[in-house]
Amino acid sequence: MARELKTINPATEEVINTYKMMTKEQINENVKKAQNAFFEWKKDIQKRAEYLYHVAHVFRQDKERLAKVITNEMGKAIKEARSEVEKCAWVMEYYADNGRVLVTDEVVNTDARKSFITFEPLGTVGSIMPWNFPYWQALRFASPSLMAGNTIVLKPASATMQCGIEIEKAFEKAGVPQPVFQTIVGDSTAAEMLIDSDGINAVTFTGSVPVGAKVAQRATSQIKKTVLELGGSDPFIVCEDADIEKASTGAVKGRFINCGQSCIATKRFFVIKKIADEFIEKFVQKTEKLRVGDPLSDDTDLGPLVNASGLKTIDSQVKDSVKDGAEILTGGEQTRSKGYFYKPTILKNVSSNMRVAQEEVFGPVAPIVVADSEIEALRLANDSQYGLGASIWTEDLDKAERLSRMVRSGIVTVNNVVISDPRVPFGGIKNSGFGRELSRYGMLEFVNIKSVRFYDQLVHQHHVE
């Protein structure tokens, strides 16, 4: 008897759908189809660009329905869901526009008559993706990888299974040969089967650190190229010369996007003592204006957390921190009897030993640390197992550059929140993972960087390999 998984609407706690999980044989068959499709798909980059334009058009054309699928499955406010669909169309168009240039052969001067570097696709990539940005995180990897000539088999998060299915449907509707992008239905066992499948040449994973470690161990033990985009605990450093109005508005946006369920959301606030009171007052005032409620309403800013487990974790992180001396300035409680809703919360008097400072806080909770100096703020910001993103707020651009070079992270943004962008690389260091997505660097993660040299005669002078 086939095993099943259910998806739950986090706003109503009602079952949305039930899916039959694929067997090992079905997964291997899908991978085999993708592998066979690869040999034709890799031949013509112009055709690949045209297909990506078509898929982008399908996403824009079907934006409202696709947005509602996200909101129903994981609770994202509908206006944010629409933006996610739009961003997916943008990333596909970006690589359709620029992909050929990004993987153009490079001519190199050597002792050979002719030398060049060429970039060839690896084959079929297994993609294991999370629920928090179910279209975007799948397509920010898929767009450059497909444009490079790879084929893809996606294992979406169980919570957002329909979103993964909708991506495959969009490719099919756009006329893309069906085996080029496929979605498999299953739980973590299906992800393991996907990694182990002989036809998978590389693996990409976005999710938690513990699961990412297991994925990397499994994939690399089979000598399969792996990229990991894991958790983050991004610092938000407010210098004493910052524009407090802009910084406090940025704090609200950076912390509470997607109900705080984002790897690059701001998660730790470090504010210089001199301006701390003014910043905190404005931050609290603006946070209290946020509307929590029905995520399908255009008036809603924050919907529910994705599931009961996420709600329980956030609530316990806040309560444990209060026990250890943190003070709740606003929020700190559930808002409804049904659904996984939690009020946007700000904590002060936070110390580095508290759970909200040590763990990744995946929900609408903002812990504030008041620092005596910018150097102290920087030291505290770097005192983390994570190193994904960081934002620095100052009017002194020389200082901004100096501090940005001292922050230990893969991304730094000055006077704005951290946002992924197809034009610049995305990824982190430490427990935030390895490898990069987006930009040319993301495209090059899943290619064979091949060097070729033509000689007129044998070179006799070399004595080492």
N, C-alpha and C positions, 0 to 999 in steps of 0.2 A: 504493500500500500504506500502511495506517494506521501511524503511528509509535506506539511503545509506551514505557511507563515501568515500572520495577520498584520494588517496595518491599522493603527488607531488614530483617530482625529484627536489631537491633544487639547483642543478647545472644548470638545464635548465628551471625550472619553468613549466615543462610539466606534465600533469596528467599521472601517471603510471598505476593506476588501480582504479576501483570502486567496492566497496563491499556492499553487502546487510547486514544490521545489524540484529543480532539475536533478536528474541522476548524474553520476559520474560519466556514464556513457554519453548522455546528452551534452554535457559540458565539453567532453573531448571531441564530440562530433562538431560542435560549434567552432571550437578552436581549429579543427582540421579544415573547415570551410574557410575560416579567416586566413589560414596559412595558404590555402590554394588560391584565394583571391589576391593575396599579396603580390604574386608574380606578374599579374596584369596591372594592378593598381599602381605599382611603383614606376611604371614605364613613362607616364606622361604627366608632368607637373602642371601643365596648363589645364588639363582635364580635371585634375584634383582641385585646382583653384576654382574652376567653374562649379564643381559640385559643392564646395564650401559656400560659395555665394548663394546657391540654391537653398542650402540648409538654413543659412542666415535669414533668407526671405521667408521660409516656412516658419521660423521662430517668430519673426515680427508679425506675420500674418495671423498667427495663432496665439498671440501674446496673452490675451485675457484668459483663455482656457488653460494654457500652460501655467500661468501664474496661480490660478485657483487650485491646480493640482498640488503645487508646492505648499500653499497655505493650508489646505486640508490635511496634507500628510504630516507636516512638521511645524505648523503654527506661525510661520512668518507673516508679518503684516502684509496685506495685499499690495500696498504701494511699493514695498521693498521687493516683493515677488516679481512685480512687473519690471522693476529695474534690473533684477537678475536676468530675466529673459532678454532684455535689451542688451545687457552686457555680453551675453552669450553670442548674440548676433554680431556684435562689434568684434569680438575676438576672432570669430570665423572670417569676417571680412578683412581684418588686419592681416591675418596670415595668407589669405587669398591674394591680397594686395602685395605683400612683401616677401612671401615665402621663397620665391625663386631667387631673389637677391640674397636672402639670408643663408642659402645653401649653395651659392655659386662657387665653383671651383676656385681655389686660391693658387696663383702661380708663385713659386718660390725660387729664388736664386741659390743654386748649389754648384758643386763641381760637375754635375751631370749636364748633358746637353739640354735636357728639358726636365723640369720638376713641377709637380703640382699636388695639391691636397684636394681630395674629393670627399663628399659627404653622402653616404649611402644608407638607406633605411635598414634597420635591424631585422624587421619581419613583423611578427604579431606580438603586440604588447598587452599584457593582462593588467587591467586597471581596477583597483579596489578603492572605492570612493565613499565618503561620508554623507550624512544626511543634512548638514546645516546649510550648505549651498549646493543642492543636489544636481542642478543643471550646470552651474558655473564651474564647480570644481572638476566635474567630468570633462567639460568642454575646454577649459583653460589648458588642460593636458592634451586633450584629443586633437584640438585644432592644429597646433604645431606638429604633432606626431603624424597625423594624417597627411598634412601638407608635405612632410618630409618623405612620405611614401609608405609608412607603416599601416598595418591594419590593427583593429582594436577589438578586444572582448572586455566588456565592462561588467563588474559585479557591484551594483549599487548597494547602499545601506538598506537593511531590511525595513527600516522605518519609512523609507522613501522609494519603495520598489516601483511604484507607478511612474515616478519621475524618470527613473532609468529606462523604463519601457517606452516612455514618451520620446526620449532622445532617439532611440532606435527607430521608432515610427516616423520621426521627423526626417531622418536620413532616407528612409524608404520612400516617403512622400516626395522628397527632393530628387528622387531618381538615382541615388547612389546605389551601386551594386550591393545587394543585401549583406553578403558576408563581410564587407569592409568594416562595418561597425555593428556589433551585436551586443545585446544585453542578456546576461544569464540571471536566472531567478534562484535565489537560495540564501542561506545564512553563512556563518563563518566557515562551516564545513565546505561549502561551495567555493569560497575564496581559496581554501587550501587546495582543493581539486584543481582550480584554475592555475595556481602557481605551479603545481606538479605536472600539469599537462605538457607532454613532449613538444607540442607545437608553440608553446609560449617562449619567446626569445628574451623578454624583459618584463619587469614588473614595476608598476608605480602604485604607491599607497599614500592616502591622506587619512589621518586619524590620530588616535591616541598613541602615546609613547610605548606603553606595554605591548599593544598589538603590533605597532610598527616594528618593534624589536623582533617579534616572532616572525613577521613577514620577511624582514631582512635576512634573518637566520635561515629561513626555509628557502628563499629565492637564491641567496648567494651560495648556499651549500650545493646548489645545482648550477652554479656559475652563470646565473642570469642577472644581467644588469638591473640595478634597483635604484629608484628615487623615492625618498621618504619626505613627506611634508607633514610634520607632527605638530605637537601643541605649542602654545606660546603663552607668555605672561608679560606682554609688552609694557614697558615703562613709559610714562607720560611725565616729562620733566618740565616744570614751570619755573623759569628763571625769574629773578627779581625785576628784570626790565621787560618782562613779557607784556603784551597787550592782554589785559585780564579779560576784557569783554570777548575777544576772539578765542582766547584759551579756554574759557569756561564753556563757550558754545561748542568748541572742538571736543571738550571733555564729554559733553552729553552725546555728541555724535559718535565719538570713538568708543565709548563704553557700552552704549545701549543699542547699537545697531544689531539687528537680528536677535533682539532680546539678550544681548551679551554673548550669544553663542557663535563666536567667530574666533578662529585661531589668531587673527591679527587685530582683534579688538583690543583697545587699551584695557589693561587689567590691574596695573599698579600705578598710583599717582604719587609723585614726589614734588612737593611744593616748597619753595624757599620761604623760610619763616617770615621774612619782612612783608610778603604779600599774601601769606597763607589765609588770613581771615577774609580778605576781600575776595579772593578766588573761591574759597569754600562757600561763602554766602551766595555768590552768583551761581555757582555750580548747583547748589541745593535748590535755589529758586527756579532755575531752568529745568531741573530734573522733575520737580513737583508739577510742572505743567504738562508732562508727558501723559498721554492717554493710554491706559491699559484696557483691553477689551476684545471684542469680537474681531479676529484678525481679517475677516472678509470686509470689514467696514473701512472706508477710505479715511475716516476720522481717527482710526487707531494707530498709535505709534508702536506699542509693544503688544504682541500676542502672547500665547503661553510658551513655556518651555516645551521641549520636544516630547518628554515622557515623565512618568511618575518618578523614575530613578533620578533624572536630572533635577527635578524639583526637590527631592529629598536631599540630594547632595548639597545644593545651594543653601537650603535652609539649615543644614547641619554646619556648613562652613561659617555661616553668619553667627549662629548661636554659640559655636565653640569660640569664635573670636571675641564675642561679647563677654563670655566667661573669662577670657584672658585679658580683658581690659579695654576692648574697643567700644566706641560709643556710636550708636545708630543716630544719624542726623535726619534721615528720612527713610521710609520704607521698612524693610526688615520683616515682612510677613506676606502670607498668601492673600490673594484678593477675592477669591471666589470659592464656593463649596464644590463646584464641578469644573474640571479643566485644570491644567497645570500652570496656573497663573501666579506670578510673584511680583510684588511691587518693586520698581526701581529703587535701589538701596545705596546709600552713601554711608561709609564708616570712617570715623577719624580715630585718632589715638591708636593707630595700627602699628604694631611692632613686627620685626622680621621673623619672629618665631611663630606667628599666628598662621593658621591654615590659609587664610585669604592672601597671605604674602608668599607662602611656600608652594601652594598648589596652583594649578591652573583653574581659575574661577570661570566656569562656563555658564554664565547667567548674568542677570542684571544687577551686579553688585560692584561698587567702586570703593576700594580701600585707599585711604589717603594717609601718606606719611609726610610729616613736616620735617624738612631738613634744614640744618643751620647754614649750609653753603652749597654751591653748585657742585663742588667736588664730592661732598658727602652724598648728595643726591645721585651723582653718577656712580659712586661706589655701591650704593644700595641698589641702584638699577641693575648693575652688573652682577649682583649677588643673587643669581638665579640659575636653576638648571636649564632654563630656556634661553634661546637667542634668536627669536624670529624677527620682530620689528621693534621700533622705538620711535617716539616723537619728542621733539625738543621745541620749546616755545621761548623765543627771545627776539628782541629787536636788533640785536648785535650780530650781524652775519659772520663776522670773524670768529666770535665766540661760538656761534652755531656750528661752524665748520670744525673748530677745534674739538668741541664736545662730541660731534657726530663721529669723528674719527676714533674717539675713545670708547664709544658705546660698543659692546660686544653683541652684535646682532647682524642679521643678513640684510636688513632694511632699516633706513633711518629717514624720517620725514621731519622737516623743519616748518613750524607754524602751520601744520595741517595734520590730519590723522593719517595713519598708514592705510593705504588702499592699493590693491593689486591692479596692475596696469600691463596690458600686452607689450608695451614698449620697453619695459624695464624688467630685469630678472626678479624672480620671487622665490624666496626660500630662506632657511635659517642655518644656524650652527648649534653646537651643543645638543641638547635633547630635542631641539626643534627639527632635527633631521639633517639630511644631506642631499645634494643635487639641487637643481634649479628648475623652475617652471617659467614659462613666458619669455619674451624677448628672443633674441637669437640663441642665447644660452640654453633656454628651455627646449628649443628645437634641436639643439645639438646633443641633448642627453640621450636620445634614442636613435643615433646614427652611428655608423662605422666611419670614423675619421681615418681615411685611407691615404697614405702618401705613396706617390708614384714617381719614379725617376728613370729617365732614359739615358743610357750610356753608349758612347761610341766604341769603347774598349774597356777591358777589365782593369780595375784599379788595383795595383800591386802594393801600394804603400801602407795599407791599413794593417794593424797588428792586434787589434781587439775587435770584439764583435760589434 
